[in-house]
Amino acid sequence: MTLITERVERVRERITSAAQLAGREVSEIKLLAVSKTRSADDIRVAVASNIIDFGENYLQEAQEKIKKVYLDGLKWHFIGTLQKNKTRQVAELFDWVHSVDRIEIAKRLSAHRNLQLPPLNICLQINIDDELTKSGFKIKEISKIVEQVIELPQLNLRGLMAIPASKIIEIDQRKSFAKLRHIFAEINNRLDSNDKLDTLSMGMSQDLEAAILEGATIVRVGSDIFGPRLKVATN
Ligand SMILES: *Cc1c(COP(=O)(O)O)cnc(C)c1O
C-alpha cells in the first residue's frame, strides 16, 4: 500500500469516528481531497482509494493537471481566491466553486457557465472570524447576498464555506464552526423548500473532527492525505 492510500484510510477512520460521536451518518460527509501543489500521479493514487472529489486553488495549475489526470467521473472543486478575469475559465472547467466571496464574482460565474452544462455548484465563503487577512462575506451581509445569488440562473447555491482562524483546541475550533452552522440554519429557515442549502464546507486536516461535530457536509483535506506541502503553490 502506498502512503497516500494509508493516509486516506486514516482520514476516513477519523471521519467515521467523528460522525459516530456526532450521531450522524457518515454518508452525509464528503471527503474533498485538496490537491494543490500535488502531481497528477498523486491524484491517481487517491482515485485508486476511491476519492472522487478534488480541490484546487490555482487555475493554471488545475488546468494542466486536469488534462494530465484525464479520468472521467471526477469532480473538481475550485477552493482558492478567485480573480475576476478568471471566472470564465473556472466556470467552464469546474463542477463546484467554494470560494465565492463577492457578488460580482457570482454574477460573472453565472454569465460564463455554459448552458449545456448543469448549473455550477457554489458555496458562499464567509469570513467567519472577521479576520483582516481572510476573504469572504461578512456575517451581517450574508442574507442579502443569498437573495441575490439565488436568482442567478446558471448557479446552484449549495451552501456556505469558511476557513476559521487557526486554533489548537477542539472546543475553540468548534466555536467558529458552530457560528457557521447557526447562520446556515437561519438562512434555511427563510428559504423556500426547493432553494434550501445542503452544504457546509468546513474543516481541514487540523480540525475536521470539530467541523463534523458542528455539521460539516464537506471536509477539505490536503496535508493529511498527501503529506506536508513542500512546494509553494503559484498562481
Ligand atoms: C489548502 C486548503 C485546504 C487544505 O488544508 P490542509 O491543512 O492541508 O488540510 C483546505 N481548504 C482550503 C481553502 C485550502 O486552501
The ligand as an ORCA input file, in Angstrom:
! r2SCAN-3c Opt
* xyz 0 1
  C      -5.068     24.175      1.308
  C      -6.501     24.252      1.690
  C      -7.121     23.221      2.417
  C      -6.395     22.001      2.936
  O      -5.614     22.317      4.028
  P      -4.816     21.167      4.836
  O      -4.477     21.836      6.104
  O      -3.634     20.813      4.008
  O      -5.738     20.025      5.019
  C      -8.486     23.348      2.671
  N      -9.200     24.416      2.254
  C      -8.626     25.421      1.570
  C      -9.467     26.570      1.136
  C      -7.264     25.373      1.271
  O      -6.712     26.395      0.596
*
